[in-house]
Amino acid sequence: MPTHKILVIDDSKVIRMRVKDMLPAGNFEVIEAKDGLQGFNLICSESPNLIMLDFLLPKMSGWEVYQEIQKQHKLRTIPLVLMSGRKEEVTDKLTEPFEYFAFVEKPFDQKQLVEAIREAMMKSKKLPQAVADSSISSNVAASGADTSAMVAEIESLKAKVVRMEKDMDVLKKQFNQLLSFIRQKIK
């Protein structure tokens, strides 16, 4: 039974199948989207654990999908791997170093894919705390002396952190399983 969903948004069937073939069977459910609009709809409806997003897509570009993801805190916390055949397409819109997502240049091999997934997972951990800190700061400024609301929000954020830490532990275990599987296949 698959435990995690990976959404691969790419107009190339070859890339979607390649990603699917590079992941260990049974541990991941790979969901495929052939254009940006379908991909964004699947992000919202399927709540994937990882998004692999091509930058040039029909109907809704990868850049537009990325911008929509950034508008929603829940979606911003999903690990993201941007893919492109030309890195300069991405760096024209987003400057390096890429702080909250990983980038992999097409074509890529299994080692590069695994490294990009690992990097995306690590980078996604940076975002929630930064968002939480800015949320607390803006609420403090807005509420002034209303400390009870602030305390309630802090407690809510602490509970979210605990849940996210548990999720990260599960992801770490599954990543290690993935890494072990890949190492076995490479030998």
Buried (B, 14 or more C-beta within 10 A) or exposed (E): EEBBBBBBBBBBEEBBBBBBEBBBEEBBBBBBBBBBBBBBEBBEEEEBBBBBBBBBBEBBBBBBBBEBBEEEEEBBBBBBBBBBEEBEBBEEEBEEEBEBBBBBBBEBEBEBBBBBBBBBBEBBBEBBEEBBEEEBEEBBEEEEEEEEEBEEBBEEBEEEEEEBEEEBEEBEEBBEBBBEBBEEEEE
